[in-house]
Amino acid sequence: MPRDFTENKKEGFLFRLLKKIYSLFNKKHQTLKNFCEERNIEYTYICKGRDKEIDQWVKNINPDLIVVFSMSQLLRESIFRQPKHGTINMHPSYLPEYRGANPDFWQYYNMEMNPGVTIHYVDKGEDTGDIIYQERVHIPLGTKSPERLDKLITETGVPLMLKAIQAIKEGNAPRQPQTPLSPNDRARNLKPEEHAKIINWQEWPIERIWHILRGTELWLNAFEQPKGLYKGQRWLVGDFEKQSNNHKAGSLVKYQGKYALAVPEGYIYLSKSFSVKKAILAMLKG
């Protein structure tokens, strides 16, 4: 569950109504819980205050192996040590590079064109366990996050994970200890107040700014997002054009009839799209 989730949080009438409206517009939307229930797969969730329940849930299942991906919290030792074959994790970086909760952002930030995926054992540390398999992946400049994760996770990470599970089953899985130190700072989540200051509009080359904005267009608030009828929506980041201009770096302007962000070396084009889900969330936030 998200870090701020609380089990006793009650949904108001307006929230339930808007959620129902959203489901009518998005027939394909499905939660992990629904997915599991339809297939008779054991399901539970982790949140604050459920530690004892989760420990018992895992004991009842008595798994041979636990597989982790994209968790927002670290697993307790009482959980990850229960399976006889341990617990393994898929991390979207070439460990020990970019240890932490948000490797995606910092790889965009540093223009890391050859990141990777690592399958490793889970230990007490944060992404510090012994490595089973890992592989680097080339990511072209300006690749957006969904396409980037598809290359890293779907095309590379999932096959590596299946390979690791098979090797563990056969008893011949490699175990390569990691070096204690990482070559990068911890890949932490950004604080809300950091969003508007994270980009150096005046000094960075347009390619770097464009690359970061393209990769984080779904969530980074580095510049002002749409207002009015489009409140709650996000700008979509298009191509860029090198062109001298006198606009303030980082300002939203109209150039050749299009919305754009002005930077010293040119313009980064923007466009709008409309999402019912985002509109509903904006209404709930007031």
N, C-alpha and C positions, 0 to 999 in steps of 0.2 A: 504494500500500500504506500501512497505518498507519505513523506515524512510528517506532514501536518495532519494526517488522518486520525480521527478519534472514533472509536466504535460506537459511542453513544450519541454521536452527532445526528440530530434529527433534521429531516428535510421538510421545509415549509410547503404550504399549499402551492405557492407560485412556482417554487422550484420543481415540484412534481408535475405541475401543469406544463411548464416549459420543456421539461425533459420528455414528456409524452409527445408534445408537438415535434420536438427534434426527432424522436424515433419514427414519426410518420414520414418525415422528409428523408430519413436515412435508413432505408430498409436493411442495408447490409451491415449496419452497426451491430457488433456483438461483443459482449464482455467476456473476459477470460472465464468468469464463473459460469456463464451460460454455455460457453464452449465445452467446459468440463462436464457440466450436468447432462448435456445432450449425448455425451459419449461415455457416461458412467465412470468418469475419472475422479479420483479422490481430489478434493479441493479445500483449501483453507487460505487464510491470509494472515500476514504478520502486521501487527501494529502495536503501539505502546499499550502495555497492560495485559498482553496475551502470551507472555513468555512461557508460563507453565503449561498453557493449553497447547502451544506449538510443540514444546518438548514432548508432551504426551502423544500428540498427533503423529509425530515422526516415529516414536517408539511403537505405536500401534501398527503403523505401516511396515516397520522394520525393513527399510530399503537396503539393497546391496550397495547403492551408490546414490549420491545426491548431485544433481547437475544444476548449476546456477548461471543465470544470465540476466543482466540489466536490473539488478536489485538496488534499491535506494538506501539500504542499510547493510551493515556487516552482520553476518550470521554469528550467533552465539556459539562458543566452543562446545557447549552441551548438545548442540544440534549437529554441527559439521563433523564432529568426531563419532557420531552414532553409527553410520554405515560401515560395514566391514571393509569396503574399498575406499572409504573416505568421501570427500566432497570435491568436485572440480568446478571450475568457473571459466566462462569465455569472456575475455577482456579485449575490447577493441583498440589495442595498441601492442607494439612490439616490446613487451616487458623486458627489462625494468623501466623502459620509457613510459612516461605519462601514467604513472600510478595515480589512482584516485577516481572520484565519482564522475568527472566530466572531461575525459580525454578528447572527445570530439571537438569541443570548443577550442581547447588549447592547441590542438593540431592545426585547426584553421588559423588560429592567431599566429602561430609560428610558421605558417605556410609549409607544413609537413606534407610533402608530396608522396612520400613512401612510408606511410604508417604500417600497421599490421594488425594481426589478431594472434592472441595467445590463449592456449588452453593450459590451465595450471591448477595445481591442488590448492585448496583453501586452507589457510592457517590463521593464526591470531592477527597477523598484520593485514594491511590494506594492499591487496594485489602483490603479495610478497612470497607466495608459496611456490614450491618446485614446479618448474615448467615441464609439461609433457610434449606439446608441439606448438610451434609458432611459424608464421609465414608473413612476409611483407607483401603489401599490395600497392601498386601505383595508382594514385588518385589525381586525375588531371586538374589543373587550375580551374577554379570556378564551379566545380562539381557541387551540386546542392546536397544537403544532408540526406534526404531519402535515397538518392542514387548512390551516394557515398556508402551509406550503411548497407545497401543492397550488395555492393561489391565486397565490403568487408565481412558482413555477417552471412548473407544468403549464399554468396558464391564461394567464400573462403572459410568463414568461421564454422558454419554448420558441417561441412565435410570434415574439417579438422576435429570437431567435437565427436562426430560419429567414429572417426578413426581412433580417437583417444579411448572412447568407450569400448570399442572392439579390442584394443590393445590391453586395457585393464581386464576385460573378460578373459583374455588369453594369458594373462599374467606376464606380459612382456612390455608394459608401458614404460617409456623412459621417464626419468626423474632428474632434471637438471636444476640444482640449487641456483637461486638468483643471487646476484651481488647485492649487498645491503643498501648501497646508495643508487639512486636514480640519476641519470644525466639531466633530468628536467625537474623543475619545481613540481610540487604536488598538483595534480590536475583537479583542482577544487572547483566547486560551484561558485559562480559570481554572486556577490551581494547586490541587492537591488540598486543601491546607489552607485555601483561601479559601471552599470550599463552605459550611461551617458558619457563616461570619461574613458572608456576602454580603447577608443580609436583615436589615433593621432591624425586628424584630418589634414593638418597643415604640412606635415613632414613625410608621411608615408606615401609610397608610390601608389598610383591608382589601382594597380593590379592587386596589391595586398588588401586595400580597403574593399575592393570589389569581391575578392575571394572570401573574406570574412563575412561580409554582408550576405552574399549568396548562400553561404553555408548555414547561417544562423537566422535566416529571414523569418522563421516560424516563431522565434522567441526573443531574440536580442533587441533591446530597446535603446539602440545607439542613436536614433534620431526619432523625430516626432512621427507617430503613426496616424492613420486617417481619422478624421473627426466627422461630426454630423451624422448623416445616414450610414456612414461607413465606420462609425465608432465600434471598436472591438475587432475590426478587421486588420489585416496585415498587408503592408506593401510587399509586392512580389518584385524581386530584384532581377532585372534583365541584363542586357549587355552594357558595355561601357564604350565611350568614345573619347579619344584624346583630343582636346581642343582647348586652347588658351581662353581664359575668361577672368572676369573681375569680381565674380560672386564670392561671398563669404564661404570659406571652406566648411563643408558639412551642411550647407543650407539647402532647403527644398525649393526648387525653382521649376519654371516651365522653359523648356528648350526645344525648339523646332516642333512645337505643339505637343510635347510629351512631358510628363513629370520626370524630374531627374534630381539627383543629388550632385551638387557642385563640389568639385575638389580642384586643387590647383592645376592638375594636369588635364582636367576634362570633366565629363559628365557620366554618372552611373544612372541608367534609365530604370524607372519604376513603373509599375502598373498596379491596378486594384483588382481584387476578386471578392466575391461575397460568399460567406459561409454562414449557414443557418446556426450551426453550433456556436460559432463565435458571437453571433448576434445575441443569442440567448444568454451566453455567459456575460456579455456586456450589460444586458438588462438586469441580470441578477446582482451584478456589482454596483448597479445604480449609475 
